[in-house]
Amino acid sequence: MNRLGAFAAAFVSGFVFLSFEVLWVRVFSFASQSSPRVFGNLLGIYLLGIAISSFVCRRWMGASRQWLSSLLALLFTVSAMACYLVIPLTAWFSTLSYNGWAWGFAAVFAASLSFGGILPLLVQWTLRDEEGAGALTGGLYAGNIAGSTLGALVTGYLLLDLLPAGRISTLMSVACLVPGLGYAWAAFRSGGGFSKRALWGPLGVAVCICFTSGVFHRHLYEKLKYKPRSRHLPPFAQVIENRNGVVVVSRNGKVFGDGAYDGVLSTSLSYRTNPEIFSAYLQFLVHPGAREILTIGLGSGAWCQVLVNGPKVEQVTAVEINPAYLEVVKGSPEMASLLDNSKFRAVIDDGRRWLRRNPSRTFDLIVMNTTFHWRNHATALLSEEFLQEVKAHLAPGGVICLNGTGSRSVDKTVAKHFKCVRKYTVYLLASDSPFDLDPNRFADLLVRYAINGSPVVDALTPRDGRLLDRVRKLTLGVDRDQLLARSKGRSTVTDDNMVTEFGKGGR
């Protein structure tokens, strides 16, 4: 190994370890249903381990090159194995208890301890005297930073679209062993019993990693999602990974995005199998004449399937940031017809960005069946700033439907910006024009409603007859004044305070 090899090792170490951090954020986010605190906790533990390891490595700063070569070979080898084990260990911890995944942070800490000393020892190995020490040290750090930057970009934007997380983890572990093998060879050539044994370490670990990867990463997301129940539940019917996240579909048609519930592949009004779908039909109680509809998010496609078959609907535009949901819809016999419907248009884009790029588009109905208010980035779809953006795209008499998921802060935010607001379960229906609520008209509409050629309800069956009776008596009793009274003392959601994610914006 020469100085060029040391620069290459610094680059590879930065590339590999930042790639692992990207993977760990994905795994921990999925296990926690995208908790906003995951990234900060993981980064803090990661940096703490590096700091402690760098401090401990001071004791070897005066060691010979032979010792430093052996030590670097050992650290690269141990780091490869430690980083490789973080994901399967986190999955295993998840099967022990509901919050067991959090013990995976201990594995992250152990991994960061192992690779935290690599860069300081690389600097010491490269320097032979004080002449040019500053330039050499700066060069090594520059190489490490370049590798870190490129690792985050290549893994985050390219590899995650091509390979599942388990394979990327295996690939990065083997890549980490390459400089380890180089320093083991340097130690071997310099002689010494320990040096000879060190030569076989990276090779043996590489073989172990390659042979165990399939077993260790099998049913990874089932373990992270189902926790202890994963032993008794069947594996997912579909797992789609890309740079936008992880979308999985259970055997009974439930869709989960990054670990959180995203709907069911069904438009049935059966409460037992699909309790939320009634709210999709409810849009035509508050705005029976809606023609142009915008949905922010596609999810399982069930809501869009309901809306596109509305009585007077001419166009439904769905803006979805993750193309994986289109694959989910395409793979469902009940939902696939949505993509062939001439009245439906899917756009892969960020909701806010699309609204800003289309300032002249207006809609009779804008639907945001939003994710849980406490999840990471939920503020982007719940804040005052976003609601003002949405409101600017409403046609006269237009209505928005927003899933507040029970947050009083969201209730207050919506009530503050609209004159007429009603709440049904967790859904907020808002407009600046009075609602024309006619339950009998809505019940008659449901009788005529058909999706894929099949009627939604059959008034002659006892179950659907009881449903229609309840619909005719339906009232949306919680109004704007009541929402403001209930949310007194709560903060409204803004882009700056992110109150639902980090404050007291929940129930």
N, C-alpha and C positions, 0 to 999 in steps of 0.2 A: 504493500500500500504506500502511495506517495501523497503529496499534497493534493493533487487532482482527485485522488481517490477519497481523501478526507472531505473535500468540497462536495463530491458526489454523495458521500454518506450523509453529510449535513442536509443536502437537498432531499434525499430519499426519506430521511427521518422526519423532516417537516411535512413532506407530502403524505406519508403514511399516517402520521399521528393526527393531522387535521382531517384526513379522510375518515379515520376511526371516530373522531368527534362528531362528524356529520352523521355517521351511522348510529352512534349512541343516542344522539338527539332524536333521531327517528324512532328508535326502539323505546326509549323512555317516554316519548310523547304518546306513542300508541298505547303503551301500558297504562298511562295516566289519563287517557282520553284528551290529550293535548292540553294538559295543565300549563298555564303560562309561567309557572314557577320552575318548570323542569330545566329550561335552558340556563337560567341563572344559577341554580343549584349545581348543575353538572359542570358548568364553566368554573365555578368557585372551587369545587373539589378537584377538578382537573389542574387548575393553576396552583392550588395548595400542594398537591403531590409533587408537581414539578419543582416548586420552590424548596420543599424539604429535601428532595433528592439532590438538587443542585448544591444545597448547603452541606449535605453529608459528604458529597464527592470531594470536598476540599482536602480531605485527609490523604487523597491519592495524587494530589497535584505534583508532588515531587517524585513520583514513581518512575521507574525506567520504562522505556518504550515497550519492552517485552511484556511487562506487567500491564501497561495501559492497553496494549493490543489484546491481551487475554481478557481484560476487564471489559473492553468494548465489545468483544465477541460475545461475552456472557450477557451483557446488558441488552444487546440487540436480540439475542436468542430468547432471553426471559421476557423482554418487552413484546416480542412477537406472540409468544404463548399467552401472556397476560392479557394483551389486547384482544386476541382471538377468543378468549374465554368469557369476556364481559357479556356478550350477547346471549350465549347459551346459559350462563349462570343467572342472568337476569330473568330469562324465561323460566328456569327451574325455580328460582325464588318465588316467582309469580304463582306457581302451582301450590306453594305451601300455605299462603294466606292471601286475602284480597289485596293487601298493601305490601305483600312480600317483595314486589318488584323494586321497592325503594332500597332493598339491600343491595341491589345492583350498583348503587353509588359506591359501595365499599369496593367492588371489583374495579370500578373506574379509578378509585383512589390508588389501589394496588398497581394498576397498570401505569398510572402517571408517575408513581414512585419509581417504577422500573425504567422508564425512558427519560425521566427528568434529568438524569445525570449524563446522558449521552453527549449533548452538545458541549458542556464544560470539559468533558474528557477528550472530546475531539479537538478542542482548542489546545489543550495541554499536549496531546499527542503530536499535533502539527508543529508547535513551536519548539525550536531547538535552541534558540538564544533570543536575546531581547531585541535584536535587530529586525525590524519589520514586523514586530509583534502586533502593533495596532492594525496594520493593513491586513495581516493574515486573520486576525480575530474578526475584523469587520467583514472580510470576505466570507468566512464561515457562517457568520450570522446572516449575511445577505443571502447566501445559498439556502440556509434554513428557512428564512422568511419567504424566499421565492418558492420553495417547495411547499410551504404551508399554504400560500396563496393559491398556487396551482392545484394542490390537492383538494382544497375546498371547492374550487371551480369545476375541476374535472369530475370529481366524485358527485358533487351536488347537482351539476347540470348535465352530465353525460352518462356516467356509469349507472346512476340510479334509474335512468331510462332504459338501460340495456340489461342489467343484471339484478337479481334479488339481493337483498342486504346480506344474506348468509354467504353468497359467493363472493361478493365484494370484500367481506371481512376475511375470507380465506385468501383471496388474492393479495390483499394488503399485508397479511401476516407473512406470506411467503416472500413478498417484496422486502419486508423488514429484515428477513433472514439473509438477503444477498450481501449487504455490507457486513453483517455479522460473520458470514462465511469468509469474506475478504480479510477481516481482522483476525479471524481464527487461523487463516493461512499465514498471515504475517507473523502471528505468535508461534506457529508451528515451525516456520523457517528459522526463527531466532533460537529454537531449542527449548528444552525444559519439559518435564513430565506433564505438568498442568497444561502446557501449551498443546501437547499432542492430543490430550483428551478433549481439549476445547474444540479441536477441528471437527469432531463428530457431533458436537452439540447441535449446530444449526441444521445439519443434514437430517439428524434424527427427528428434530422438532418439525421440520418441513414434511417429512413422511407422515408423522402423527397427525398433523393438521389436515393434510390432504385426505387421509383415510377416515378421519372422524367428522369431517365437515357435514356430510349428508345426514349422519345420525344426530349430531348436535343441533342442527338447524331445522330438523323435521318438525312440522306443526308449530313453528315458532310463534306465529300470530295467534293461533288457537290458545296457546299457553298464556300469552300476554293479555288476551281479551277475556277468556273464560276463567282464568286464575285456577283455583282448586277444582272447579267443575270441568276443566279440560279433560280430566281422566274419564269422564262419563259421557261427554258430548261428542257427536261426530265431527270430523274435520270440516273446514269451510268448503263450500261448493266452488268458490271462486276467490282467488287472491290476485290482486292487480297492484303491482308496485311501479311507481314512476317518480320523477323528481318532485311532483306535486304532493306526494303522500302515498298512503296505503289504503286501498279500498277492498273490503272483503264482504263476501255474501255467504250467509249461513245456509244450511240445508233447507230450512223452512222459509227462505226468501227474505230474511232480514238483512239490511245493508248497513255496514259500519264504515265510516270514513275516519281514518286515523284513530280508531278505537272507540268512536262515539256513534251512537245510533243515528242512522240517516234515513230510516223509513223501511217500507216493506214493498216487495215487488207484487203489489196487488191493489186493485181499485175497489175491492169488495167492501160493502158497508157493514160487514160483520165486525162488531166491536171487539170480539175476542181475538181475532187475527190482525185487525188493523184499526185500532181505536182513533187514530188521528185523521184518517182519510175523510171523515164526515166534514171536517173543516174546509177541505178543498171544495166540496160541493156547496158549502155554505157561502162561498163567494157570490153565488148567483141569488142568494137571498138579499144581500146588501147591494148588489149591482147586477140585476138580471139582464140588462141590456149591454153588458161589456162586449166590445168587439176587438179591441187591441189590448193584449195582455202581455206584461213583462214579468218574468220570474227571475229572481236573483238566486241562482243555484238550481241544479237539476235533481240531485239526490238519486233516489230509486226510479224517478220518472213517473211515479204514480200520480203526483199532483198535476204534472203537465198533461198526463193522459186524461185526467178528469177535465181539466180546463179546456183542452183543445176540442173536446166533444161538447162544449157548452152550446146552448141553443142559438145564440147569435154571434158566436166567436168567429172572427175572420183570420186572426193571426195570434199565435203565441210565440214569443221570443224568450228563450231561456239562455241566460248568460251564466256559464259554469267555468270555473278556473281549472278544474281537474278533468282531463279527457277520459280518465278511467271510468267515470260514471256513464259515458256514452257506451263503453264496452259492456257495462253491467246491463244497461237498458237493451242493448242489441242481443244479449244472451238470454233475455227473459221472453218466453213465448207470449206472455200477456202484455209486456211493455214494448216489444220490438216494433209493433205497428206504428208506434209514435214517431219513429224516425222516418217512416215512409209517408207520413201524413203531410200533405201539401200546406196545411195551415200551421205547421210547426217548424221552427227554425232554432237550431242550437248554435251558440257562439261560444268559442273557447276564449275567455278573457276574464280579467278582473272586473267585478261589478262596477266599482267606482270609476275605473278607467274607461269602461265602455260608456257609462253615462256621460262622462265629460267629453268623450269623442263624438257623441251623438246628441248635442244640445237641443236640436230641433225635434227630436222624437218625443211624442207624448203618448200616454196610454190611459185607457179607461180603468185599468186595474193593474196594480203592481204588487206582486206577491213575494214575500221573503220568509219562507219557512226556515227561519234562521237556526243556526246551531245553538247549543246551550250557551247561555250568557256568560258563563264563567270560563269558557274555553279560550285558548290562545287566539288572538286576533279577532275575537268576537266584537270588540269595540268598533271595528271597521264597518260593521253592518248594523250597529245599534246607536251610534252617536248622533248628537244633534246635527253635526255637520253633514253626516250622511243622509239624515232625514230631510234636511233642507235641499240636498241634491236630488233626492227622490221626488220631493214635492214639486220641484221645478219641472218634472217630466210628467206630471199628472194632467190629463185633459180636464176641461170643466166638468165638475161633478164626479171626478175620478176618486177612486178608493185605493188605499193601501192595506195590505194584510201583513202583519208582522208577528212572528212567533217570539214573544218575550220570554218564554220558558220560565215564567214565574217571578221574574225580577221586578221588584217595586221601582227601582231606578229606571228601568226601561218603560214601565207603565207611565211614570211621571214625564219622561222625555217625550213620549208620543203625545200624551195629553197636553203638554205645553205647546206643541207645534200645530195641532189640529183642533178645529172648532167642535167637530162631532167625533166622538170616540166611543166604541162599544167593545166589550171584552167577552169572549166566549172561551171557556177553559183558560188556556194560556195564550190564545190568539187575540191580537189587538187589531180591530178594524177601524180605520180612521179616514176622515174626509173633512173638507171645509164646507161641504153641502150636506143638508139633512138626509138621513137614510130613509128610504121608502121600504119599510119592512112589512112584508105580507106573507106570513107563514103558509097560508092556504095556496097562494100562487107558487110558492117554493115546493110544496108537497106535490102539486100537479106537475111541476117541472120534473121532479124526481121520477114520477110515474112514466114520463115520456123519455127519460134519459137512457141512452144506449151507448155502450162502448164495445168496439169490435163486433158490432151487430147483435150484441146481447143486452137485454134490458138490465138496468142497475137494480131495480126493485120489481117485485111481482106482488101487486096489491092483493092478490088472491091467497097468498100464503100467510099463515098466522104471524110468522116472524116479521115479514115486511109490512103487514097490516099494522102491527103494533108500532113499528118504526114510523110509519106515516102518521099515526095518531099522535105520537110524541112530537113530530115535526110541526103539525098543525097547532100545537100548544106551545111551540118554542118561543121563548123571549130572550133577548140579549139584555139582561137586567142591569149589568154593571156599566154605568155611563161615565162620561168624562169627569164630572164633579166627584163621583164616588172614587174614581181612580186617584184624583188629586188629593182627596182626603186621606185615602189609605196610604199614599206614598209621602205624606207630610214628613219633613225632616230628612228625606232621602235626597241625594244629589242626582242631578240629571247626568246622563252619560255624555262625555265629550271625548274628542280625540286625545286631549291632554290628560284628563284624569283617569281614563281607563278603569272607571270605578267598578264595573262588573267583573273585571279580571283581577284587580289588585286591591280594591276597596271593599266597602260594605254595600255592594249593589245587589245582593241576592234577595232572598225572601225576607 
